Amino acid sequence: MFKYVGNVHGNEAIGRQILIYLIQYILENYETDKRIEKLVQETNIYIMPTMNPDGFEAARVGDCDGLQGRPNANGCDLNRNFPDQFDENSEDQIQPETRAMIDWIEHNKFVLSANLKGGSVVASYPLDVSVQHQGSEFDATPDEELFKHLARVYSNSHKTMYHGHACGEDSFPGGIINGAEWYDEPGGMSDYNYLNSNCFEITVELSCCKYPEAKELHKEWENNREALLSYMEQVLIGVKGFVKDDENNRGVQNAIIMVEGINHNVTTAKFGAFWRLLVPGTYNITAVAPGYG
């Protein structure tokens, strides 16, 4: 299961539009493009062009740097609204949009995802928050090498991102950065995916201008088309299989898949299926479940 989510900030409109273009591209090319056919045949693809439609309605075309339309109708920044691992009180003001996303994330075995935003041009990967809530404080996950690989795939496949200096004084070597090293973002969606589900999610900043004129949209689609497809294809890397009961050959749901040396586990889906993203290498993998020795 793969997902793209756009427009978490209502005034960052590029993600919303290129995801609509992506849907159209997949539908129009499925019968003629073997690459698209393979993606559709082997992946459950979920695309949410806008997580914040109310904010989008309030935003203004041509507003590159402003904040109008960034929050939802209640004035809440949705990408600061997910439960924060370092703040026990962060669930007190969960918004309806955030709650819907939490339910979606927790009740589905998503494998890979990206959150599409705007305001810079870079692929940012978790963790996005540090213990001290201070900016420029690197905070890696146990899957640092995997996340760097995923971010590089998007950046290197983008027409300009890999240069690393698209917007003003921004400087991102290779077009990627650890989120917490860039700035502290408590309550972010990418961290929530990683810490509370099977899903690995990065945040992709798509454009210097948050809400460009319509004439810029096709160029932004061309800048991102290959990156969107190449990133989706990463859902198939690593290992996959089934965990089954040896006595009756039935799949074991919610068995824990552990990779030696990486302190982050995923769980099996219905019928015991699992997918664990990994960079190339040799690994010892163990499956455990209650009631099994």
Secondary structure, DSSP 4 states (H G I P E B T S, - for coil): -EEEEE-SSTT--HHHHHHHHHHHHHHHHTTT-HHHHHHHHH--EEEES-S-HHHHHH--TT-SS--TTSS-TTS--GGG-SPPTT-TTTTTT--HHHHHHHHHHHTS---EEEEEE-SSEEEEES----TT--TT-----TTHHHHHHHHHHHHHHSSSGGGS--STT---GGGEEEHHHH---TT-HHHHHHHHSS-EEEEEEE-SSSS--GGGHHHHHHHHHHHHHHHHHGGG-SEEEE-B-TTT--B-TTPEEEETTEEEEEE--GGGEEEE---SS---EEEE-TT--
